Amino acid sequence: MTLLWILAAFLAFMVLLRGVNAVDDYAAARYGYAPFAMPNLLFMLIPHGLLLFAIRSTGDQIWILFALAGAALLGMLLLLWSRTSAWIALFAAPVSLLLAPVLVLSLLFRILARAGGEGGG
């Protein structure tokens, strides 16, 4: 049963990554702006870290960390909304907040794979 749960989690993760790549390609083709571009994902590492630190903390000032992460999320949401559509922004901002480290590595491997295919070595 545990193996089945691991397989289901892996498949769900791969479907989510494929969805992120599909939304990114669609937005780049339609609006000329990729919501999951490297600068956006690197920026979202900051509120992701704040969110993780706030979850791990036990002090009285936890709400400040949640407020800073929320402000960064709202800023990214407004940026994406102004450059793409509302639906893409509503999908891309929370996903990039929660999965920023994974998406940075995924995008890096995607860029390297495309660059490796262009060379004539």
N, C-alpha and C positions, 0 to 999 in steps of 0.2 A: 504493500500500500504506500509506503514511503517513496519508493521509486516512482510510482504513479504520480504522486504529488510533485516530485522534483521535475518529472517530465512535463506535467501540466504548467508548472511555473516557468520552465524554460520556454515552452511554446508561447505562453502569454507574453513573456518578455520579448521574444523574437517578433511577434505580431505587433507589439507596441513600437519596437524599433523600426519595423517596416512602415508602420503608419507615420512615424516621425519623418522618415525619408520621403514618403509619398507627399506629405503636406509640404515639406521643404521644397521638393521639386515642383509641385503645383504652384506654390506661391512665387517661386523664382521665375517660372515660365509666364505666369499671369500678371504679376505685379512688379516683377523685376527686383524683388527683395526676398532674400531667404531668411525666414524667422529663426531658423536654427543655425545661423552662421556662427563662426568661431568667436567673434567679438561678443555676440549676445550671450553665448554659452559661458564664456569666461567671466562676463559680468555676473551672470546668475550663480556662479560659484560662491560669491560673497554672501548673498542672502541664504543660500543653501547651508553654508557653514554657520551662519547666525541661527538658522532654524535648528540645526543639529545641536548647537551649543545651548540653545534655549531649552530644548527637550531634555538635555542632560543636566542642566543646572537645577539647583534647588533654592536659590536665593529669592529675595523679595523683588528684585528688579528684572524678573524674567519678561515681563510685559514689554520692556524697552527693546529686547532682542526680537520679540515677535513683531513689534511695531516697525522696527527697521527692516526686517524681512518683508513685511507687508508693504511698506513704502517702496521697496525695490521691485516687488512684484507688480504693484500698481504702475510704477514708472515704465517697466518693461511692457506691461499690458497696453498702456497708452502709446508707447513708441510703435509697437507692432500694429495697433489699431490704426494709427495714422498712416502707416506704410503699406498695410495689407487690408484685409477685411476683418470685421468684428469676429467672425467665427474662427478664423485662423488665429487671431490674437487670443481668443478665449481658450483655444486648445494649446497653443504654443507656450504662453506665459506660465501656467501652472506646471505643465510637463517639464519645461526647462528648469523651473525652480526645484522640483522634486528629484529630477534625474540628471542634473547638471554634470556631475563627474562621469557618469556612464556615457552621456551624449557627447562629451568632449572627446573621450577616447574613441567612440564609434565614428565621429566625424573625422578625427585624425586618421584612423585606419581607412576610411572611405577616400579621403584626399590622397593618402599615400598609394592606395590601390589604383586610383585614376591616373596618378603621376607615373606609376610603374608600367601601366599599359601603354603610355604614350611614347616611352623611350624605345630606342631600337637596339637594345643590348643583347 
